[in-house]
Amino acid sequence: MALSRKDVKLPENYPRHLLLEKHAEFICKYGNDPNDYEYAMSEFLRMNGVYWGCSAMHLMGKLDSMDKQEIIQFLKDCQDENGGFRPVQGHDPHLLNTLSAVQIAVIFDCLEEIDSEKVVDYVLSLRLENGSFMGDKFGEVDNRFTFCAVACLALLGKLSRLDVDKTAGFVKACLNFDGGFGSRPGAESHAGLIYTCVGTLAITGHLHYIDADRLGWWLAERQLDSGGLNGRPEKLPDVCYSWWVLASLAILNRLHWIDKEKLKDFMLACQDPETGGFADRPGDLPDPFHTLFGVAGLSLLGEPGVGQVNPVFCMPQQVLDRIGVK
């Protein structure tokens, strides 16, 4: 009996092309009304949401539709005195929000508007002796945070302040028998964590720690009959893994190991033709998170009309070229 894998079926009437104008409208309107349920429930994601929106809009050639001065003021209001960034005023700073803030400042070419030196001090204050990073002062350790720290320092041109060998050594300690990585040593391989670990090793110059064929096989196995990608075995496909998996394969030069056309069909089917935006799966509600990763994933697949995305930083390559980051 053949193994049956969890999957979804694409609707017959799904969009066959990228609804670029609709997605730009969706991003511009999302979360603007404080009375909306989405606004209240996403407060702790506000900084990340601004990054998702700005990066997607730049890739779609629509960044001018964003209110740059309002966003710069938001950045200023959210920087804590310790240098880190909060998701919104009144919350504690965290590395996840700090990377998003730095990415926003780079996209809008306004790094001078934030205190970059304090950002570096904040990031380095969270490193541990084994090379890993806490997400904030409360002490949780996760490879997502290590990636955020390393990416922040790289974008600010301060990677030399870090012992990159020690940090890469921590990531290597999280390597599993299947070629993948987990959040910490001994944790299950997961595509989202694989992306952060591959990204960290790429930035620090330690990709040689990876068995590219073994990991590439594990990642390619994430593609289901629908064309979509899941994050680990026996999970449903999700548009966000069209980024985590695809970007990892791109960094490893194994992008050709999946069926690109089937994946593109799945991603296009996740668009909402009425409101714009991408959902996790066909028929679900769209949001900025999946919209960025839908647009960025299509960029990696060579979609016409979408700017080139960098697979390590999930930012427009044009922006990184401007600051000299590869």
N, C-alpha and C positions, 0 to 999 in steps of 0.2 A: 504494500500500500504506500503510495507516494505521500511524502510529508506535506501537510496542508499548512500554509503560512497565513497569518492574519494579513488582510489587505482590504482595500476599498475598490469599488467599481466606479469608473469615470462616467459621469452622465453623458447622454448622447449629444446634448446641445451645449457642451462647454465651449467657451471662447477659443478660437483657433489662432488668435494673435494677441500680442501684448497691448493691454488697454492703458497705454501710457498716460494720456490726458486724464482719464478717470482716476488713476492712482495718484497723480499730482493733486487733484482736487481733494481726494480722500485725506492725504497727508495734511494739507493746508487746513482742513476743517476739523480734524480729529482733536478732541480734548480741549477745545477752546471755550466751552461753556461749563463754568464751575458747578452748575446745577445738574449736569449730566452724571449718570451713574458711573460711566467709564472714567470720568474725571476724578471722582472721589475714590474709586477703587484702585486707580493707578498712580496715586500720589507718590508712593515709594519708588515708582519707576520713572518719575518725571524727567530726570536728567538723561537716563538711558533713552527715553522716548524721543527727546529732542535730537539726540545723536542718530537714532534710527531714521527719523524723519529727514534730517539734514543730509545724511549720507545718501539716502534713497533719492532725494530731490536733486542732489548734485549729479548722481549717476544718470538721472533722467533728463538732465539739462534744465532743471527748473529751480535751481537754488535761489534765483532772484525773487521768487515768489515768497520766500521766507523773510520775516522781519529781523534783519541782522542786528539792529540796535537793541531791540527788545530781548533778543537771545543773549547778546553780550551782557546786558544788565542782569539777566537771569544768572549767568555764570558768576558775575561778581557777587551777587546776593547769596550764592550757594557755596562760595569758598569759605571754609572754616579758618579760624585763626591759626590752626596747626598746619594749614596748607592743603588738606584734603577737601573733597567736594561732597556736599550732601545731595540727596536726590531732589530735595526741595527744602526751603527754609523750615527750620524747626526740627529737622531730623539730624541724625549723626552722620558724619562723613564715612565713606567706605571706598575701597579701591575700585569696585565696579563703577561707581559714579565718577570717581576721579579719572579713570581712563576715558569714559564718555565725554567728560568736560574737556579734557585735553584734545580729544578727537574733534570735538565741535570747534574749539579755538583754532586748530590747524585748518579745518575745512574753511572757516571764515577768515583765515589769515589775520587772527587777532590775538596771538599769544601774548602780545605786550599788554593786553587788558587784564591778564591774570598774573598772580605772583608765581612764576614758574619755579623759582628757587625754593619756595616753600613747598611746592608740589613735590619736588625731588626729595626734600627733607622728610616729608610725610611718607612718601613711598618707602624710603630706606629705613624709616623708623619701624616698619612692620616686618622687616626680614628677620628670619630666625637663623640659628647657627647652622642648621643643615641645608641652608640655601632656599628653603621654602618661604612663603609669605603668608601672614595673617591677612584676612580681609579688612579687619579694623581692630580697634583696641580690645575687642571682646575675645579675640584669640582663635577664631575658626580658621583652619588651614585647608586649602583646596587648590588644586592646580589652576582653576580659573583665576584665582587671585595672583598666583605666580605669573601667569601670562599678563594680567593687567599691569602688574608692577614692571615687568620687563618691557612691555609695549609702551607704557608711559615714559620710561627712561629713554627708550629709543627715539620716540617722537620728539622728545625735548633735547635730544643730542647729548644725553648724560649717561649713556650705557657704560661708559668707562668708570663710573662711580660704583659699579656693581661687580662682585666676584662672579663672573658669568660661568666659570667652570663649576663652582659649587652649586649654583642654581640649576645648571644643566644636569649635574649629578643627582640632584633631588628628583628631577623629572625622570631620569634614567631608572631610578629606584622604583618608579611607579609602572615600569614596563611589565606587561603580562606575557604568559606563554603563547597567547594567540597573536602577539605582535602589537596589541593595543595598549591603551593606558587608562587608568582610573583616576579618581580624584586624589587619592593618596596611595602609598604602597599597600598592595594587597586588595585594593578596591577593584570592582568589576570594570572591564573595558566598556567604554561608552563613547559614541561618536562625538558628542559635544566636548568631552574631556580630551579625547584624542586630538581634536582640533587645537585646543589650548596648548597641549603638550608639544604637538608638531610645530605650532607657531612659536612657542618659547625656544625650542631647539633651533628653529630657522633663524630667529633673531640673534641668538647667542652663538651661532655658527657651529652647532653640534648635531646636525642632521645625520651624521655618521653613526649616531647611537641607534638609529632606526633600521630595522630590516624592512626595506621599502617593499619588497615583494610580499612578505608575510603580512604586513600591515595593509598593503594595497589590496590583497585578496580579501581580508576581513572587511574592509570598507566596500569593496565591490559587491560582496555578498549582502550588503544592506539594500540592494535594489530588488524590488518586488515585481510581480507580474503587471501591476498597474503602471509601473515605471517610476513610482515614487521610492524614496529612500527612508529607511527607519534608523533609529539610533542604536539599536541592539536587537538581537534575535527575538522573534515572536512579538514584536511591537508593530503598531500601525505606522504607515508612512506619514511623514509630516514635512511641510515645505521648509521648515527651518533646517532639516537635515540635508536639504538640497544645497545648503551652505556648508554646514559642519563637515559633511562627508565629501562634498565636491571640492571644497577649498583644500582639505587635507590631501586629496588625490592630486590636485593641481600642484601643491607644494612638492609632492613626491614624484611628479611627472608621470602619474598613472591615470590621468583624466580619461584616457581612451579605454580604460578597463570597464566602463559602464556604457549602457545604451543611452546615448545622449538624446536621441529623438524621443524615446519613450519617456525619459525624465522630463523633457520639455513639455510634452503633452500633459503629464501629470501636473506640472507647475501651472500651466495655462488654465487647467481645469479648476485650480484653486482660486482664481480671480472672481471677484464679485462684479458682475457686469452692470449692476444697478448703482451701487455706491462707490465702486472702485475698491482697491485694496486686495491683499491676498489673505486667505485664511490658512489654517494648518492643513485642512483637507477639503475636498469639494463639498460645497453646501454649508460649511460652517461660517461663523461670523469673521470678517476680516479685522486685522489690527496692524499697527505700524511695525511691530516686531516681525511678523511674517511677511509684511510688504517689503521691508528692506531685504530680507534674506531671499525672497522671491526674485526681486529685481537683481540683487547681487549674484544669485545663482545663475540667472539667465545671462548675466554679463560673462560669467566664466564659460558659458556655453556658446558665446559669440553672438548673442542676440543683437541684430541691427537696431540702432537708435538708442542703445544703452552704452554709457561710458565704460571704459576699462576699469575693473575693480582689482585691488591688490588682494590676493588670497590670504595673506598673513594678517593684515590689519583690518580687513573689510572696510576699506576706504577707497575713494577714487584714486587711481594711480597718478592722475594729473596733479592732485594735491600733494602726494608724497614726493613726486618729482620736484616740485617747487621747493621743498625743504631738504631735498637730498637724501631721503630715506628710500631704500630699495624695497 
